[in-house]
């Protein structure tokens, strides 16, 4: 048995998924940058420098990805008829 959902609910779930992705970008970017810096500091014996540099690069990367996701989400929700979906009833 197939359960059908109204179109508005599908759009709402897409918005929530996009917001969750943005949160993950804000956390994952700095974490990965710090991890890379930590690894390089151990290898190159430059203890505070690589962690700081790659952490800042991770923050910049995270915000860039959030900005791109927000623009994409705004485009998708701006005019639903352009994307072959009907607006919620």
HELIX and SHEET records of a PDB file:
HELIX    1   1 UNK A    7  UNK A   44  1                                  38    
HELIX    2   2 UNK A   47  UNK A   78  1                                  32    
HELIX    3   3 UNK A   80  UNK A   83  5                                   4    
END                                                                             
